[in-house]
Structure formats: structure tokens, C-alpha cells
């Protein structure tokens, strides 16, 4: 059992992706095994997966290189064919590179990602029933010290203004990592309070899963 603490954690983003490799098949397994001829990926590569499977697409997985043409997608459990129908998970894999650290991060606050329920009210029952139907959209709000001269901050602003998608990486102080993929929006208006450093907010809205890996 391990406990992690926020001190020493770092946040990174990247909008640099290698040319995507075609995935011609994905197994129903844990972890799922992707077939991609001459993929060239190595163990631990961070890969953006686009797939016909809605519960797997637009997510960043770590690679477990098996052969020259196959690799495991760590963290992707596709055993349930109700959610991952056999033969329909094909798509692409693109390696993420050139991670850029988010500067002067003061705090991070998640929202969403919790279970979503539909309430059913049978006539014969006096008690309603909550049935789980998925998960609410997830986003992160990141508070940073405002420094308009910081090059990484300006890169974030540029990405935000062009509505570009980015990969996101959280590295915890104990070595665990977590990944997501989506839109990054960055404020240019500082929040100012007497006795505190000026701050700005950035938000990441995820399109796919937010996936955590142990150290």
C-alpha cells in the first residue's frame, strides 16, 4: 500500500505527436493487445489511441512492446464485449513527445469523472432506483502564478487560442503518472488579492479516459 502527496508533483502537456500508425486489430483482453505492422514502439512509450471503441478512444496509454507487429496497451481492459465489441476497436496509435512543463503551478482541482445515474420510478415501488449509466465529463482546473514573460505559459496561451488538443501528464512525487487528452483553455486575466501572488487559471477538458499508472 502506498500513499502519495502533492508536494513535488509536476504537470506537463504536449501537442506533438508522431505520425500515427494504423491499428488493424485489438484483442478482447486485459491488457488489450493491438496489432500494428512494424509499429516501432518500445516499452513505456506514451501513445494516443483513436479507436472505434468509444470507451477507449482519445486516451493516452503506455505501451508494452510484444513483437514487431503487436503491443499491449497497459491499463486498457477490453474483456467486456458489451462495451468493446470484437473486431471494432481498430484505429491509430501516435507516440506523444516533447512534453512541456506547466509553469508555477499552485494547485489543481478536478471536477466530474464521477458516476452518472438515471433515476427510475417503478409504479409498484415506493422507492426510486438509481441505475448507473456512465460517468460525467471530467476536467481539471489548474491555478498558476501569473508570469506573462514565461515561455511555457505563452505556449499554453497560443494552444488555447487555436483550440488545439493536447496530451496531458501528471507526475506524482512518488513516481506514479496519469494521462489524459483534450482541450486546454488558459486565462490571460490575473486574479489579484492583497498579500497573494497574482494567479491565472488553466483548464483541461478531457475527451477520453483519465488513466493512472503506478510507479
GUMAR-196450 format. One record per residue (C-alpha): x, y negated, z negated; residue number from 1. Coordinates in pm, whole numbers. Example, Ala and Ser with C-alpha at 12.3 -4.5 7.8 and 13.67 -1.06 7.14 Angstrom:
<rs>
x = 1230&y = 450&z = -780&pos = 1;
x = 1367&y = 106&z = -714&pos = 2;
</rs>
This chain:
<rs>
x = 0&y = 0&z = 0&pos = 1;
x = 134&y = -344&z = 95&pos = 2;
x = 33&y = -697&z = 11&pos = 3;
x = 112&y = -990&z = 237&pos = 4;
x = 135&y = -1359&z = 155&pos = 5;
x = 112&y = -1665&z = 381&pos = 6;
x = 449&y = -1812&z = 288&pos = 7;
x = 696&y = -1762&z = 571&pos = 8;
x = 431&y = -1675&z = 832&pos = 9;
x = 456&y = -1820&z = 1182&pos = 10;
x = 217&y = -1876&z = 1472&pos = 11;
x = 305&y = -1851&z = 1841&pos = 12;
x = 131&y = -1900&z = 2176&pos = 13;
x = 217&y = -1816&z = 2536&pos = 14;
x = 65&y = -1882&z = 2876&pos = 15;
x = 348&y = -1698&z = 3053&pos = 16;
x = 250&y = -1360&z = 3194&pos = 17;
x = 443&y = -1135&z = 3429&pos = 18;
x = 279&y = -1016&z = 3748&pos = 19;
x = 1&y = -775&z = 3646&pos = 20;
x = 42&y = -402&z = 3700&pos = 21;
x = -257&y = -209&z = 3827&pos = 22;
x = -408&y = 43&z = 3584&pos = 23;
x = -564&y = 330&z = 3778&pos = 24;
x = -697&y = 519&z = 3477&pos = 25;
x = -730&y = 508&z = 3099&pos = 26;
x = -794&y = 813&z = 2884&pos = 27;
x = -1052&y = 852&z = 2610&pos = 28;
x = -804&y = 898&z = 2328&pos = 29;
x = -655&y = 736&z = 2017&pos = 30;
x = -448&y = 559&z = 2122&pos = 31;
x = -573&y = 532&z = 2479&pos = 32;
x = -322&y = 629&z = 2749&pos = 33;
x = -308&y = 409&z = 3059&pos = 34;
x = -184&y = 526&z = 3397&pos = 35;
x = 8&y = 263&z = 3592&pos = 36;
x = 257&y = 384&z = 3854&pos = 37;
x = 613&y = 256&z = 3792&pos = 38;
x = 486&y = 16&z = 3525&pos = 39;
x = 831&y = -71&z = 3390&pos = 40;
x = 706&y = -136&z = 3035&pos = 41;
x = 905&y = -44&z = 2724&pos = 42;
x = 809&y = 43&z = 2366&pos = 43;
x = 677&y = -261&z = 2182&pos = 44;
x = 606&y = -472&z = 2490&pos = 45;
x = 313&y = -706&z = 2431&pos = 46;
x = 60&y = -657&z = 2710&pos = 47;
x = -253&y = -843&z = 2813&pos = 48;
x = -513&y = -585&z = 2916&pos = 49;
x = -800&y = -669&z = 3150&pos = 50;
x = -1039&y = -378&z = 3184&pos = 51;
x = -1381&y = -263&z = 3290&pos = 52;
x = -1436&y = -179&z = 2922&pos = 53;
x = -1591&y = -482&z = 2756&pos = 54;
x = -1462&y = -374&z = 2413&pos = 55;
x = -1101&y = -360&z = 2539&pos = 56;
x = -1066&y = -637&z = 2797&pos = 57;
x = -895&y = -972&z = 2736&pos = 58;
x = -694&y = -828&z = 2447&pos = 59;
x = -322&y = -800&z = 2374&pos = 60;
x = -191&y = -452&z = 2289&pos = 61;
x = 155&y = -317&z = 2211&pos = 62;
x = 295&y = -56&z = 2449&pos = 63;
x = 411&y = 295&z = 2363&pos = 64;
x = 604&y = 396&z = 2674&pos = 65;
x = 541&y = 763&z = 2752&pos = 66;
x = 658&y = 823&z = 3110&pos = 67;
x = 749&y = 609&z = 3409&pos = 68;
x = 380&y = 607&z = 3503&pos = 69;
x = 196&y = 625&z = 3169&pos = 70;
x = 190&y = 438&z = 2838&pos = 71;
x = -11&y = 435&z = 2518&pos = 72;
x = -199&y = 120&z = 2423&pos = 73;
x = -144&y = 110&z = 2047&pos = 74;
x = -447&y = 2&z = 1850&pos = 75;
x = -697&y = 97&z = 2122&pos = 76;
x = -925&y = 383&z = 2017&pos = 77;
x = -1146&y = 487&z = 2310&pos = 78;
x = -1274&y = 822&z = 2181&pos = 79;
x = -1634&y = 697&z = 2170&pos = 80;
x = -1755&y = 726&z = 2529&pos = 81;
x = -2072&y = 533&z = 2449&pos = 82;
x = -1856&y = 222&z = 2432&pos = 83;
x = -1577&y = 344&z = 2661&pos = 84;
x = -1737&y = 543&z = 2946&pos = 85;
x = -1491&y = 781&z = 3109&pos = 86;
x = -1336&y = 656&z = 3431&pos = 87;
x = -1445&y = 292&z = 3395&pos = 88;
x = -1157&y = 139&z = 3197&pos = 89;
x = -935&y = 58&z = 3496&pos = 90;
x = -787&y = -289&z = 3533&pos = 91;
x = -447&y = -453&z = 3487&pos = 92;
x = -168&y = -494&z = 3233&pos = 93;
x = 53&y = -804&z = 3223&pos = 94;
x = 353&y = -849&z = 2993&pos = 95;
x = 345&y = -1158&z = 2772&pos = 96;
x = 671&y = -1352&z = 2741&pos = 97;
x = 817&y = -1688&z = 2635&pos = 98;
x = 642&y = -1722&z = 2302&pos = 99;
x = 638&y = -2081&z = 2173&pos = 100;
x = 605&y = -2154&z = 1803&pos = 101;
x = 324&y = -2379&z = 1686&pos = 102;
x = 494&y = -2665&z = 1501&pos = 103;
x = 443&y = -2786&z = 1145&pos = 104;
x = 157&y = -2550&z = 1060&pos = 105;
x = -2&y = -2637&z = 727&pos = 106;
x = -292&y = -2393&z = 720&pos = 107;
x = -504&y = -2151&z = 920&pos = 108;
x = -877&y = -2089&z = 878&pos = 109;
x = -1065&y = -1810&z = 1061&pos = 110;
x = -1433&y = -1813&z = 1144&pos = 111;
x = -1652&y = -1544&z = 1296&pos = 112;
x = -1538&y = -1189&z = 1361&pos = 113;
x = -1788&y = -1063&z = 1105&pos = 114;
x = -2057&y = -808&z = 1176&pos = 115;
x = -2370&y = -926&z = 1357&pos = 116;
x = -2708&y = -777&z = 1266&pos = 117;
x = -3056&y = -764&z = 1415&pos = 118;
x = -3342&y = -756&z = 1165&pos = 119;
x = -3619&y = -502&z = 1234&pos = 120;
x = -3952&y = -518&z = 1053&pos = 121;
x = -4143&y = -187&z = 1090&pos = 122;
x = -4515&y = -219&z = 1022&pos = 123;
x = -4511&y = 83&z = 793&pos = 124;
x = -4230&y = -52&z = 572&pos = 125;
x = -4231&y = -341&z = 331&pos = 126;
x = -3853&y = -364&z = 357&pos = 127;
x = -3688&y = -505&z = 667&pos = 128;
x = -3391&y = -322&z = 821&pos = 129;
x = -3067&y = -485&z = 933&pos = 130;
x = -2913&y = -292&z = 1223&pos = 131;
x = -2551&y = -374&z = 1321&pos = 132;
x = -2533&y = -485&z = 1684&pos = 133;
x = -2173&y = -603&z = 1722&pos = 134;
x = -1953&y = -884&z = 1600&pos = 135;
x = -1977&y = -1260&z = 1606&pos = 136;
x = -1739&y = -1463&z = 1821&pos = 137;
x = -1409&y = -1533&z = 1645&pos = 138;
x = -1195&y = -1844&z = 1634&pos = 139;
x = -908&y = -1986&z = 1432&pos = 140;
x = -868&y = -2346&z = 1322&pos = 141;
x = -504&y = -2439&z = 1270&pos = 142;
x = -402&y = -2750&z = 1077&pos = 143;
x = -67&y = -2902&z = 1177&pos = 144;
x = 136&y = -3204&z = 1078&pos = 145;
x = 86&y = -3473&z = 1342&pos = 146;
x = 411&y = -3543&z = 1530&pos = 147;
x = 345&y = -3678&z = 1881&pos = 148;
x = 718&y = -3653&z = 1961&pos = 149;
x = 726&y = -3276&z = 1907&pos = 150;
x = 774&y = -3100&z = 2241&pos = 151;
x = 581&y = -2787&z = 2137&pos = 152;
x = 286&y = -2998&z = 2028&pos = 153;
x = 285&y = -3178&z = 2362&pos = 154;
x = 290&y = -2841&z = 2540&pos = 155;
x = -15&y = -2741&z = 2338&pos = 156;
x = -191&y = -3064&z = 2435&pos = 157;
x = -116&y = -3004&z = 2804&pos = 158;
x = -255&y = -2649&z = 2788&pos = 159;
x = -564&y = -2777&z = 2609&pos = 160;
x = -628&y = -3047&z = 2869&pos = 161;
x = -613&y = -2796&z = 3155&pos = 162;
x = -843&y = -2543&z = 2979&pos = 163;
x = -580&y = -2272&z = 3025&pos = 164;
x = -596&y = -1939&z = 2845&pos = 165;
x = -315&y = -1830&z = 2615&pos = 166;
x = -198&y = -1528&z = 2424&pos = 167;
x = -169&y = -1587&z = 2050&pos = 168;
x = 59&y = -1415&z = 1797&pos = 169;
x = 58&y = -1433&z = 1419&pos = 170;
x = 372&y = -1305&z = 1245&pos = 171;
x = 328&y = -1250&z = 872&pos = 172;
x = 619&y = -1289&z = 633&pos = 173;
x = 625&y = -912&z = 569&pos = 174;
x = 668&y = -833&z = 939&pos = 175;
x = 308&y = -746&z = 1031&pos = 176;
x = 179&y = -900&z = 1354&pos = 177;
x = -161&y = -981&z = 1502&pos = 178;
x = -262&y = -1078&z = 1856&pos = 179;
x = -545&y = -1243&z = 2043&pos = 180;
x = -620&y = -1407&z = 2378&pos = 181;
x = -841&y = -1703&z = 2461&pos = 182;
x = -869&y = -2079&z = 2492&pos = 183;
x = -661&y = -2328&z = 2293&pos = 184;
x = -806&y = -2669&z = 2213&pos = 185;
x = -587&y = -2933&z = 2049&pos = 186;
x = -689&y = -3262&z = 1891&pos = 187;
x = -480&y = -3573&z = 1955&pos = 188;
x = -656&y = -3778&z = 1686&pos = 189;
x = -479&y = -3757&z = 1348&pos = 190;
x = -667&y = -3712&z = 1023&pos = 191;
x = -534&y = -3962&z = 772&pos = 192;
x = -574&y = -3963&z = 394&pos = 193;
x = -376&y = -4172&z = 149&pos = 194;
x = -99&y = -3970&z = -13&pos = 195;
x = -105&y = -3697&z = 254&pos = 196;
x = 85&y = -3635&z = 575&pos = 197;
x = -114&y = -3709&z = 891&pos = 198;
x = -271&y = -3395&z = 1034&pos = 199;
x = -427&y = -3267&z = 1357&pos = 200;
x = -631&y = -2954&z = 1427&pos = 201;
x = -592&y = -2692&z = 1696&pos = 202;
x = -850&y = -2421&z = 1766&pos = 203;
x = -812&y = -2080&z = 1930&pos = 204;
x = -1134&y = -1920&z = 2055&pos = 205;
x = -1083&y = -1552&z = 2131&pos = 206;
x = -1225&y = -1376&z = 2436&pos = 207;
x = -1139&y = -1023&z = 2326&pos = 208;
x = -1036&y = -843&z = 2009&pos = 209;
x = -806&y = -982&z = 1744&pos = 210;
x = -574&y = -688&z = 1675&pos = 211;
x = -337&y = -640&z = 1380&pos = 212;
x = -27&y = -419&z = 1361&pos = 213;
x = 171&y = -318&z = 1056&pos = 214;
x = 538&y = -394&z = 1014&pos = 215;
</rs>
